[in-house]
Amino acid sequence: MSEKDKKLKVAFFDSKDYDIESFEEAEQAKKFKIKYFDTKLTEDTAKLAKGYDVVCVFVNDTVDEKVINSLVKKGVKLVALRCAGFNNVDVKAASGKLGVVRVPAYSPYAVAEHAMSLLLTSVRRIHKAYIRTKDFNFSLNGLMGFDLHGKTVGVVGTGKIGRVFIDICKGFGMNVIAYDKFPAKDVDFEYVDIKEIWKRSDIISFHCPLTEETYHLVDEKSIKNMKKGVVLINTSRGALIDADALLEGIRKRHIGAACLDVYEEEAEVFFEDKSGHILEDDTLARLISMPNVIVTSHQAFLTKEALKNIANTTLDNISEYFETGKCANEV
């Protein structure tokens, strides 16, 4: 076999059954030799990547400077993220040492639709009604919600996901205001500054990346500036919201409800079955116990269409990088 015909070796970390299925079904998979590891990528597990050309990672894998240096010593040339966000990667440390590519858009509809699903479930008490009727309790006491029609929704981040969510909200007859550091042109909604989002919104949904500027965007101070009874939705990155400040805002009855698909300290909890264990994270345990909080475990991306797009784009990224030395989706 010539050097050109050799299959690229990919160490695939934090793999789940649905990951394996979608990647094995991808046509491009025949060009690669993929080894699936259950474990997350950390400083301790980086040794598993020895002899591989690529490591494929997800949102809760650690790709800091120590891990990067370890990967480089083991011959790894590329980190292939199978997600859009790259806040778990030390991009500066990777520069000049190994490439980093991502999947910028796998299915904005999957995430935006999940955000709306969380909102509807929360404000119409669907989760509570479901539990009641399983016990043949058909009482309507305590299930009163409110109309979304006519409410003002503040959307933080107007990329592809944010724009799809805005379209969904408009379908419900909601008034949309939005904030983005880089506003889009020719839009049919109103851009305002972040203080106006806090002040005017009945519902706030986050669709922005996690950066130094957006870290703890929601904190004790910003919560005080929000409307009493505001509903917060986060399907982006957990650390956009200070979890302790959120909990306090709920306890003080200032925040009306929280719909969370992500959580600041999710790395050791989400994607795993912890039902037989005592949850060590007291803040998360208290949030989940609140009647007006809904938590899903980072599943907004989890649709057949999104998984197919993630697999195809990730493998295309790897091929493009090794064939040309660069990639359109390089970070």
Residue frames relative to the residue before (quaternion, step in Angstrom):
aa qw qx qy qz dx dy dz
M 1.0000 0.0000 0.0000 0.0000 0.00 0.00 0.00
S 0.4099 -0.7180 0.5066 0.2448 3.58 -0.82 0.98
E 0.6695 -0.4908 0.3709 0.4163 3.56 -1.30 0.36
K 0.6457 0.5507 -0.3063 0.4312 3.55 1.06 -0.84
D 0.7211 0.4528 -0.2350 0.4688 3.56 1.09 -0.80
K 0.4712 0.6820 -0.4482 0.3345 3.59 1.23 -0.12
K 0.4319 -0.6940 0.5135 0.2612 3.55 -1.01 0.82
L 0.4511 -0.6669 0.5231 0.2796 3.56 -0.99 0.85
K 0.3151 -0.7565 0.5472 0.1702 3.55 -0.94 0.92
V 0.0976 -0.8124 0.5747 -0.0128 3.55 -0.73 1.16
A 0.1986 -0.7461 0.6260 0.1097 3.57 -0.85 1.04
F 0.1481 -0.8243 0.5463 0.0080 3.55 -0.38 1.31
F 0.1355 -0.8371 0.5287 0.0364 3.60 -0.31 1.28
D 0.8313 0.1919 -0.1734 0.4920 3.54 -1.34 0.52
S 0.2319 0.8125 -0.5007 0.1882 3.57 0.96 0.87
K 0.1478 -0.7547 0.6358 0.0660 3.52 -1.15 0.81
D 0.7029 -0.4732 0.3107 0.4306 3.58 -1.21 0.38
Y 0.6818 0.4903 -0.3034 0.4502 3.58 0.94 -0.87
D 0.5858 0.5531 -0.3671 0.4650 3.60 1.17 -0.53
I 0.6798 0.5076 -0.2866 0.4451 3.53 0.79 -1.09
E 0.6578 0.5220 -0.3095 0.4462 3.56 0.91 -0.92
S 0.7042 0.4702 -0.2807 0.4519 3.58 0.81 -0.97
F 0.6786 0.4770 -0.3037 0.4687 3.61 0.97 -0.75
E 0.6605 0.4997 -0.3218 0.4588 3.59 0.99 -0.73
E 0.6533 0.5072 -0.3111 0.4681 3.60 1.16 -0.55
A 0.5515 0.6177 -0.3954 0.3974 3.60 1.20 -0.40
E 0.5325 -0.6611 0.4345 0.3008 3.56 -0.88 0.98
Q 0.6646 0.5346 -0.3057 0.4231 3.58 1.00 -0.84
A 0.5019 0.6932 -0.4122 0.3126 3.59 1.22 -0.45
K 0.5750 0.6119 -0.3729 0.3949 3.60 1.17 -0.54
K 0.6461 0.5407 -0.3067 0.4428 3.56 1.21 -0.50
F 0.7419 0.3952 -0.1928 0.5062 3.58 1.29 -0.26
K 0.2774 -0.6899 0.6313 0.2201 3.52 -1.34 0.34
I 0.0457 -0.8441 0.5329 -0.0379 3.55 -0.16 1.33
K 0.1280 -0.7618 0.6324 0.0579 3.54 -0.93 0.99
Y 0.2266 -0.8018 0.5443 0.0979 3.58 -0.62 1.15
F 0.0998 -0.7838 0.6126 0.0232 3.55 -0.83 1.10
D 0.4499 -0.6842 0.5051 0.2726 3.59 -0.95 0.88
T 0.6603 0.5555 -0.3020 0.4052 3.54 1.00 -0.85
K 0.4962 -0.6183 0.5146 0.3265 3.54 -1.26 0.47
L 0.5116 -0.6112 0.4991 0.3400 3.53 -1.25 0.40
T 0.1158 0.7596 -0.6276 0.1249 3.56 -0.81 1.12
E 0.7135 -0.4016 0.3253 0.4730 3.56 -1.28 -0.07
D 0.6834 0.4929 -0.2827 0.4583 3.59 1.04 -0.78
T 0.7496 0.4023 -0.2239 0.4755 3.61 0.99 -0.80
A 0.4334 0.7155 -0.4565 0.3029 3.60 1.25 -0.13
K 0.5619 0.6218 -0.3830 0.3885 3.59 1.16 -0.53
L 0.5753 0.6008 -0.3721 0.4118 3.59 1.19 -0.48
A 0.6537 0.5403 -0.3031 0.4345 3.58 1.21 -0.50
K 0.3909 0.7337 -0.4810 0.2784 3.60 1.23 0.02
G 0.8113 0.2423 -0.1984 0.4936 3.55 -0.84 1.03
Y 0.6148 0.5361 -0.3493 0.4612 3.59 1.28 -0.02
D 0.4768 -0.6750 0.4933 0.2715 3.55 -1.16 0.65
V 0.8047 0.1606 -0.0116 0.5715 3.53 1.08 -0.87
V 0.1387 -0.7133 0.6676 0.1624 3.53 -1.25 0.49
C 0.1936 -0.7649 0.6074 0.0921 3.56 -0.95 0.94
V 0.0083 -0.8424 0.5335 -0.0757 3.57 -0.54 1.20
F 0.3199 -0.7304 0.5759 0.1803 3.52 -1.36 0.37
V 0.8237 -0.3530 0.1687 0.4104 3.56 -1.35 0.00
N 0.7799 0.3425 -0.1892 0.4885 3.61 1.00 -0.68
D 0.4315 0.6423 -0.4959 0.3940 3.56 1.20 0.48
T 0.3764 -0.7289 0.5303 0.2139 3.57 -1.10 0.71
V 0.0442 0.7822 -0.6184 0.0622 3.56 -0.70 1.12
D 0.1756 0.7952 -0.5524 0.1783 3.55 0.60 1.20
E 0.7730 -0.3729 0.2306 0.4585 3.58 -1.28 -0.02
K 0.6544 0.5159 -0.3215 0.4498 3.60 0.92 -0.84
V 0.6622 0.4921 -0.3028 0.4772 3.58 0.96 -0.89
I 0.6391 0.5341 -0.3245 0.4483 3.59 0.96 -0.87
N 0.6666 0.4963 -0.3029 0.4664 3.58 0.86 -0.91
S 0.6430 0.5181 -0.3150 0.4679 3.55 1.05 -0.79
L 0.6521 0.5161 -0.3122 0.4592 3.59 0.96 -0.85
V 0.6439 0.5281 -0.3225 0.4500 3.57 0.95 -0.88
K 0.6507 0.5194 -0.3099 0.4592 3.59 0.97 -0.86
K 0.7070 0.4495 -0.2511 0.4848 3.56 1.14 -0.65
G 0.6379 -0.5926 0.3079 0.3835 3.57 1.26 0.23
V 0.4477 0.6887 -0.4600 0.3371 3.59 1.25 0.08
K 0.2054 -0.8127 0.5396 0.0782 3.56 -0.90 0.96
L 0.8125 0.1613 -0.0567 0.5573 3.59 1.19 -0.41
V 0.1995 -0.7149 0.6563 0.1360 3.53 -1.18 0.76
A 0.0979 -0.8032 0.5872 0.0209 3.57 -0.61 1.15
L 0.2055 -0.7801 0.5841 0.0901 3.55 -0.41 1.27
R 0.2106 -0.7647 0.5930 0.1384 3.58 -0.92 0.86
C 0.6267 0.4424 -0.3391 0.5445 3.53 0.98 1.01
A 0.5938 -0.5900 0.4169 0.3542 3.55 -1.30 0.21
G 0.7062 0.4672 -0.2611 0.4634 3.57 0.91 -0.95
F 0.1005 -0.8025 0.5860 0.0494 3.57 -1.11 0.65
N 0.2772 0.7924 -0.5001 0.2124 3.58 1.14 0.59
N 0.6408 0.5168 -0.3284 0.4631 3.62 1.24 -0.31
V 0.6392 0.4947 -0.3194 0.4946 3.58 1.32 0.09
D 0.3251 -0.7045 0.5943 0.2117 3.57 -0.97 0.89
V 0.2366 -0.8254 0.4999 0.1134 3.55 0.14 1.35
K 0.6339 0.5382 -0.3346 0.4433 3.60 0.99 -0.80
A 0.6678 0.5004 -0.2978 0.4637 3.56 0.97 -0.88
A 0.6713 0.5092 -0.2896 0.4541 3.57 1.11 -0.70
S 0.5374 0.6669 -0.3882 0.3401 3.57 1.14 -0.64
G 0.8308 0.1649 -0.1586 0.5074 3.53 -0.77 1.11
K 0.6889 0.4641 -0.2759 0.4836 3.58 1.27 -0.18
L 0.7704 -0.1627 0.1238 0.6039 3.55 0.95 -0.89
G 0.5347 -0.6488 0.4438 0.3102 3.55 -1.16 0.58
V 0.1494 -0.7554 0.6300 0.1007 3.55 -1.28 0.46
V 0.0112 0.7956 -0.6045 0.0398 3.59 -0.71 1.08
R 0.1530 -0.8011 0.5761 0.0545 3.56 -1.18 0.57
V 0.4342 -0.6384 0.5584 0.3033 3.54 -1.39 -0.01
P 0.2224 -0.8439 0.4706 0.1297 3.60 0.06 1.24
A 0.8096 0.0386 0.0004 0.5857 3.60 1.07 -0.62
Y 0.0401 -0.8205 0.5702 -0.0029 3.58 -0.29 1.23
S 0.7332 -0.2608 0.1502 0.6098 3.57 1.07 -0.76
P 0.2308 -0.7882 0.5546 0.1338 3.59 -0.15 1.21
Y 0.5887 0.5857 -0.3635 0.4223 3.56 1.18 -0.54
A 0.6169 0.5613 -0.3507 0.4258 3.59 0.98 -0.82
V 0.7224 0.4409 -0.2532 0.4686 3.58 0.76 -1.02
A 0.6701 0.5033 -0.3052 0.4522 3.59 0.89 -0.91
E 0.6605 0.4995 -0.3074 0.4687 3.58 0.98 -0.82
H 0.6305 0.5195 -0.3390 0.4665 3.59 1.05 -0.69
A 0.6124 0.5474 -0.3440 0.4550 3.58 1.03 -0.77
M 0.6815 0.4646 -0.2896 0.4856 3.58 0.92 -0.86
S 0.6021 0.5570 -0.3541 0.4493 3.60 1.07 -0.68
L 0.6477 0.5108 -0.3099 0.4728 3.56 0.98 -0.87
L 0.6565 0.5208 -0.3121 0.4475 3.56 0.93 -0.91
L 0.6810 0.4845 -0.2906 0.4659 3.58 0.84 -0.96
T 0.6312 0.5341 -0.3303 0.4552 3.56 0.98 -0.85
S 0.6871 0.4971 -0.2822 0.4485 3.55 0.93 -0.93
V 0.7678 0.4047 -0.2340 0.4382 3.59 0.59 -1.12
R 0.7266 0.3725 -0.2482 0.5211 3.62 1.18 -0.40
R 0.4309 -0.7502 0.4233 0.2690 3.59 1.32 0.27
I 0.1930 0.8268 -0.5090 0.1414 3.58 1.10 0.66
H 0.6333 0.5402 -0.3332 0.4429 3.59 1.01 -0.79
K 0.6672 0.4892 -0.3008 0.4744 3.57 1.02 -0.78
A 0.6425 0.5234 -0.3185 0.4602 3.57 1.00 -0.83
Y 0.6281 0.5455 -0.3349 0.4425 3.57 1.00 -0.80
I 0.6715 0.4924 -0.2967 0.4676 3.57 0.90 -0.96
R 0.6480 0.5346 -0.3206 0.4375 3.59 0.96 -0.86
T 0.7211 0.4592 -0.2748 0.4400 3.56 0.72 -1.03
K 0.5516 0.5835 -0.4020 0.4401 3.61 1.19 -0.36
D 0.7137 0.3765 -0.2297 0.5441 3.57 1.25 -0.53
F 0.4988 -0.6800 0.3930 0.3667 3.58 1.34 0.34
N 0.4386 0.6420 -0.4914 0.3924 3.54 1.09 0.75
F 0.0588 -0.8426 0.5349 -0.0220 3.56 -0.35 1.27
S 0.3247 0.7433 -0.5111 0.2844 3.55 1.19 0.53
L 0.3355 -0.7452 0.5448 0.1878 3.56 -1.14 0.72
N 0.3991 0.7301 -0.4720 0.2914 3.59 1.25 -0.01
G 0.8335 0.2075 -0.1710 0.4827 3.54 -0.91 0.97
L 0.6280 0.5598 -0.3300 0.4282 3.59 1.28 0.08
M 0.3973 0.7373 -0.4773 0.2659 3.60 1.21 0.15
G 0.1440 -0.7907 0.5921 0.0583 3.56 -0.93 0.97
F 0.3711 -0.6958 0.5313 0.3098 3.57 -1.09 -0.69
D 0.5862 -0.5812 0.4360 0.3584 3.57 -1.21 0.51
L 0.3830 -0.6816 0.5688 0.2553 3.55 -1.13 0.66
H 0.5583 0.6221 -0.3802 0.3959 3.56 1.15 -0.64
G 0.8148 0.2361 -0.1924 0.4933 3.56 -0.84 1.03
K 0.5698 0.5843 -0.3937 0.4229 3.60 1.23 -0.23
T 0.4073 -0.6960 0.5369 0.2477 3.56 -1.23 0.54
V 0.1096 -0.7873 0.6058 0.0344 3.56 -0.76 1.10
G 0.2121 -0.7614 0.6023 0.1120 3.54 -0.93 0.96
V 0.1305 -0.8027 0.5809 0.0355 3.56 -0.67 1.12
V 0.1575 -0.7938 0.5848 0.0551 3.56 -0.61 1.19
G 0.7694 0.2014 -0.2032 0.5711 3.54 -0.28 1.33
T 0.0014 0.8325 -0.5516 0.0513 3.58 -0.44 1.21
G 0.2093 0.7404 -0.5893 0.2463 3.53 0.80 1.09
K 0.8087 -0.2735 0.1760 0.4902 3.58 -1.21 -0.37
I 0.6743 0.4853 -0.3027 0.4671 3.59 0.91 -0.90
G 0.6577 0.5200 -0.3053 0.4514 3.56 0.90 -0.94
R 0.6664 0.5053 -0.3048 0.4558 3.59 0.96 -0.84
V 0.6325 0.5087 -0.3311 0.4812 3.60 1.04 -0.73
F 0.6413 0.5158 -0.3248 0.4661 3.58 0.98 -0.84
I 0.6234 0.5363 -0.3343 0.4605 3.60 1.01 -0.77
D 0.6437 0.5199 -0.3211 0.4607 3.59 0.95 -0.85
I 0.6396 0.5168 -0.3227 0.4687 3.57 1.01 -0.83
C 0.6582 0.5159 -0.3044 0.4560 3.57 0.92 -0.92
K 0.6383 0.5190 -0.3278 0.4644 3.57 0.99 -0.78
G 0.6104 0.5577 -0.3385 0.4493 3.57 1.11 -0.64
F 0.6785 0.4513 -0.2722 0.5117 3.56 1.23 -0.51
G 0.5141 -0.6632 0.4085 0.3591 3.57 1.26 0.02
M 0.3957 0.7201 -0.4782 0.3102 3.57 1.11 0.61
N 0.4303 -0.6507 0.5548 0.2893 3.56 -1.25 0.47
V 0.1740 -0.8237 0.5368 0.0552 3.58 -0.66 1.11
I 0.0264 0.7262 -0.6869 -0.0019 3.51 -1.08 0.90
A 0.1103 -0.8279 0.5497 0.0146 3.58 -1.03 0.70
Y 0.1635 -0.7484 0.6325 0.1143 3.50 -1.32 0.48
D 0.1561 0.7489 -0.6363 0.0992 3.54 -1.06 0.84
K 0.5318 -0.6375 0.4562 0.3204 3.55 -0.97 0.85
F 0.7661 0.1923 -0.1057 0.6041 3.54 1.20 -0.66
P 0.2016 -0.8316 0.5063 0.1073 3.61 0.24 1.26
A 0.4260 -0.6762 0.5397 0.2645 3.55 -1.11 0.73
K 0.4261 -0.6925 0.5185 0.2646 3.55 -1.21 0.46
D 0.8339 0.2280 -0.1630 0.4755 3.54 -1.35 0.36
V 0.3430 0.7355 -0.5068 0.2908 3.58 0.79 1.05
D 0.3848 -0.7231 0.5278 0.2247 3.56 -1.24 0.44
F 0.6370 0.4427 -0.3548 0.5219 3.55 1.11 0.77
E 0.5421 -0.6554 0.4418 0.2855 3.56 -1.27 0.37
Y 0.2547 -0.7337 0.6097 0.1582 3.56 -0.92 0.95
V 0.0033 0.7761 -0.6301 0.0265 3.55 -1.02 0.88
D 0.5596 -0.5678 0.4423 0.4107 3.60 -1.22 0.11
I 0.7033 -0.5058 0.2965 0.4020 3.55 -1.23 0.43
K 0.6057 0.5621 -0.3607 0.4325 3.60 1.08 -0.63
E 0.6360 0.5168 -0.3188 0.4762 3.57 1.11 -0.69
I 0.5802 0.5629 -0.3682 0.4592 3.57 1.12 -0.64
W 0.6730 0.4870 -0.2989 0.4697 3.57 0.86 -0.99
K 0.7141 0.5035 -0.2581 0.4121 3.57 0.83 -1.03
R 0.8105 0.3549 -0.1430 0.4435 3.59 0.81 -1.00
S 0.6498 0.5910 -0.3182 0.3567 3.59 1.10 -0.59
D 0.3407 -0.6886 0.6048 0.2098 3.52 -1.14 0.80
I 0.7664 0.1238 -0.0331 0.6294 3.54 1.20 -0.73
I 0.0744 -0.7875 0.6108 0.0355 3.60 -0.97 0.83
S 0.0611 -0.8008 0.5958 0.0008 3.57 -0.82 1.05
F 0.2725 -0.7982 0.5263 0.1083 3.56 -0.85 1.04
H 0.0620 0.7942 -0.5959 0.1017 3.55 -0.79 1.14
C 0.4838 0.6562 -0.4267 0.3916 3.57 1.04 0.83
P 0.5666 -0.5970 0.4346 0.3655 3.60 -1.19 0.42
L 0.4704 -0.6341 0.5256 0.3168 3.55 -1.30 0.31
T 0.0927 0.7712 -0.6193 0.1142 3.54 -0.68 1.19
E 0.7044 -0.4052 0.3312 0.4795 3.57 -1.25 -0.11
E 0.6661 0.5119 -0.2968 0.4541 3.58 1.07 -0.72
T 0.7589 0.3829 -0.2108 0.4828 3.60 0.99 -0.76
Y 0.4198 0.6947 -0.4773 0.3368 3.61 1.25 -0.03
H 0.8376 -0.0312 -0.0422 0.5438 3.58 -0.78 1.12
L 0.0761 0.8074 -0.5697 0.1335 3.54 0.90 1.00
V 0.7127 0.2922 -0.1952 0.6071 3.52 1.15 -0.71
D 0.1603 0.7705 -0.5958 0.1605 3.54 -0.52 1.24
E 0.7795 -0.3308 0.2248 0.4821 3.58 -1.25 -0.11
K 0.6756 0.5082 -0.2947 0.4455 3.58 0.93 -0.91
S 0.7010 0.4641 -0.2860 0.4598 3.60 0.80 -0.95
I 0.6083 0.5541 -0.3534 0.4451 3.59 1.07 -0.68
K 0.6369 0.5338 -0.3300 0.4478 3.58 1.00 -0.78
N 0.6925 0.4746 -0.2695 0.4717 3.58 1.15 -0.59
M 0.5693 0.5975 -0.3789 0.4186 3.57 1.29 -0.09
K 0.6288 -0.5162 0.4244 0.3975 3.54 -1.31 0.35
K 0.4993 -0.6111 0.5121 0.3392 3.55 -1.10 0.63
G 0.7877 0.2788 -0.2242 0.5015 3.59 -0.80 1.01
V 0.3625 0.7564 -0.4793 0.2581 3.60 1.27 0.12
V 0.2786 -0.7307 0.6006 0.1669 3.56 -1.18 0.69
L 0.1618 -0.7971 0.5783 0.0638 3.59 -0.78 1.06
I 0.0918 -0.7754 0.6242 0.0257 3.56 -1.01 0.93
N 0.0372 0.8008 -0.5969 0.0334 3.59 -0.82 0.95
T 0.0679 0.7783 -0.6184 0.0848 3.54 -0.56 1.25
S 0.5280 0.6553 -0.3826 0.3813 3.57 1.26 0.35
R 0.7232 -0.3026 0.2533 0.5667 3.59 0.11 -1.29
G 0.5883 -0.6545 0.3609 0.3087 3.54 -0.89 1.01
A 0.7129 0.4914 -0.2675 0.4227 3.57 0.90 -0.93
L 0.4077 0.6580 -0.5072 0.3788 3.59 1.20 0.30
I 0.7600 0.2965 -0.1424 0.5606 3.55 1.21 -0.64
D 0.3769 -0.6827 0.5841 0.2253 3.55 -0.93 0.97
A 0.3754 -0.7836 0.4512 0.2035 3.56 -0.26 1.30
D 0.6559 0.5083 -0.3161 0.4599 3.58 0.99 -0.77
A 0.6450 0.5020 -0.3143 0.4829 3.58 1.04 -0.77
L 0.6157 0.5423 -0.3352 0.4632 3.57 1.08 -0.74
L 0.6551 0.5175 -0.3055 0.4579 3.55 0.90 -0.95
E 0.6637 0.4951 -0.3026 0.4720 3.57 0.95 -0.87
G 0.6406 0.5329 -0.3183 0.4521 3.59 1.02 -0.78
I 0.6433 0.4970 -0.3073 0.4947 3.56 1.13 -0.69
R 0.6447 0.5330 -0.3157 0.4478 3.58 0.96 -0.89
K 0.7138 0.4389 -0.2459 0.4873 3.57 1.05 -0.79
R 0.4574 -0.7130 0.4181 0.3279 3.58 1.36 0.13
H 0.4287 0.6855 -0.4859 0.3319 3.60 1.12 0.50
I 0.7091 0.3336 -0.2165 0.5822 3.57 1.06 -0.77
G 0.3793 -0.7660 0.4810 0.1950 3.55 -0.69 1.13
A 0.7843 -0.1356 0.1165 0.5941 3.58 1.06 -0.74
A 0.1496 -0.7671 0.6162 0.0978 3.54 -1.27 0.47
C 0.1170 -0.7724 0.6236 0.0297 3.55 -0.94 1.00
L 0.0235 0.8519 -0.5147 0.0935 3.57 -0.19 1.30
D 0.1128 -0.7661 0.6288 0.0705 3.55 -0.81 1.01
V 0.7395 0.2662 -0.1677 0.5951 3.55 1.33 -0.19
Y 0.1201 -0.7890 0.6018 0.0308 3.54 -1.22 0.56
E 0.6358 -0.6004 0.3399 0.3460 3.55 -1.00 0.90
E 0.7976 0.2119 -0.1027 0.5554 3.59 0.92 -0.87
E 0.2142 0.8427 -0.4706 0.1501 3.56 1.01 0.83
A 0.4768 0.7478 -0.4098 0.2133 3.57 1.14 -0.63
E 0.7738 0.3431 -0.1886 0.4980 3.60 0.90 -0.86
V 0.6908 0.4733 -0.2651 0.4782 3.58 1.28 0.02
F 0.7286 0.4480 -0.2589 0.4488 3.56 0.64 -1.11
F 0.7821 0.2889 -0.2915 0.4689 3.54 -1.25 0.75
E 0.6932 0.4317 -0.2733 0.5083 3.60 1.26 0.03
D 0.4407 -0.6564 0.5399 0.2888 3.57 -1.24 0.49
K 0.0203 -0.8187 0.5723 -0.0434 3.55 -0.38 1.27
S 0.3343 0.8003 -0.4582 0.1942 3.57 1.26 0.21
G 0.7239 0.4155 -0.2500 0.4907 3.58 1.12 -0.50
H 0.6627 0.4911 -0.2894 0.4858 3.55 1.29 0.23
I 0.4852 -0.6028 0.5324 0.3431 3.54 -1.28 0.33
L 0.3943 -0.7287 0.5103 0.2307 3.57 -0.75 1.05
E 0.3350 -0.7848 0.4940 0.1672 3.56 -0.56 1.19
D 0.6440 0.5216 -0.3188 0.4600 3.58 1.17 -0.56
D 0.2919 -0.8021 0.4989 0.1499 3.57 -0.16 1.31
T 0.6383 0.5332 -0.3395 0.4392 3.59 0.97 -0.77
L 0.6654 0.4868 -0.3010 0.4793 3.59 0.91 -0.89
A 0.6400 0.5305 -0.3246 0.4512 3.58 0.96 -0.87
R 0.6764 0.4828 -0.2917 0.4736 3.59 0.97 -0.84
L 0.6227 0.5316 -0.3432 0.4604 3.58 1.02 -0.73
I 0.6677 0.5040 -0.3002 0.4582 3.57 0.87 -0.96
S 0.6595 0.5282 -0.3070 0.4379 3.60 1.08 -0.73
M 0.5708 0.6108 -0.3823 0.3937 3.59 1.21 -0.42
P 0.4841 -0.7026 0.4376 0.2838 3.62 -0.85 0.92
N 0.7331 0.3975 -0.2268 0.5031 3.59 1.20 -0.43
V 0.5985 0.5161 -0.3743 0.4851 3.57 1.20 0.58
I 0.0915 -0.7628 0.6387 0.0438 3.55 -0.98 0.94
V 0.0512 -0.7923 0.6079 0.0023 3.57 -0.83 1.02
T 0.0172 -0.7394 0.6727 0.0222 3.55 -0.98 0.93
S 0.4895 -0.7334 0.4096 0.2339 3.56 -1.02 0.83
H 0.7381 -0.4341 0.2271 0.4639 3.55 0.43 1.31
Q 0.3781 0.7528 -0.4549 0.2887 3.55 0.90 0.96
A 0.3675 0.7672 -0.4733 0.2285 3.60 1.25 0.04
F 0.6759 0.5023 -0.2919 0.4536 3.59 1.08 -0.68
L 0.6057 0.6634 -0.3135 0.3079 3.55 1.22 -0.62
T 0.3584 0.6645 -0.5824 0.3013 3.56 0.11 1.35
K 0.6529 -0.5165 0.3726 0.4100 3.58 -1.20 0.45
E 0.6641 0.5190 -0.3065 0.4424 3.53 0.95 -0.92
A 0.6717 0.5041 -0.2982 0.4537 3.57 0.91 -0.91
L 0.6602 0.5099 -0.3120 0.4548 3.59 0.91 -0.90
K 0.6298 0.5248 -0.3297 0.4682 3.59 1.03 -0.76
N 0.6754 0.4917 -0.2893 0.4674 3.57 0.93 -0.91
I 0.6230 0.5409 -0.3353 0.4548 3.58 1.04 -0.79
A 0.6736 0.4973 -0.2974 0.4588 3.58 0.85 -0.96
N 0.6888 0.4890 -0.2909 0.4493 3.58 0.81 -0.99
T 0.6916 0.4797 -0.2875 0.4570 3.58 0.87 -0.94
T 0.6355 0.5376 -0.3306 0.4448 3.59 0.95 -0.84
L 0.7016 0.4553 -0.2716 0.4761 3.58 0.85 -0.95
D 0.6147 0.5254 -0.3413 0.4793 3.59 1.09 -0.66
N 0.6203 0.5494 -0.3347 0.4488 3.59 1.03 -0.81
I 0.6644 0.5071 -0.3000 0.4599 3.55 0.93 -0.96
S 0.6545 0.5179 -0.3092 0.4559 3.57 0.91 -0.93
E 0.6756 0.5052 -0.2939 0.4495 3.55 0.86 -1.00
Y 0.6578 0.5267 -0.3133 0.4378 3.57 0.94 -0.88
F 0.7375 0.4198 -0.2436 0.4696 3.59 0.86 -0.92
E 0.6526 0.5079 -0.3138 0.4666 3.59 1.18 -0.47
T 0.8164 0.2528 -0.1001 0.5095 3.58 1.01 -0.83
G 0.4724 -0.6806 0.4377 0.3493 3.57 1.23 -0.34
K 0.7599 0.1958 -0.1550 0.6001 3.56 1.31 0.11
C 0.1651 -0.7810 0.5969 0.0809 3.56 -1.29 0.23
A 0.5444 -0.6379 0.4432 0.3167 3.57 -1.00 0.86
N 0.7385 0.3860 -0.2135 0.5099 3.59 1.15 -0.62
E 0.3327 0.7448 -0.5098 0.2733 3.57 1.17 0.54
V 0.4487 -0.6872 0.5066 0.2643 3.56 -1.01 0.84
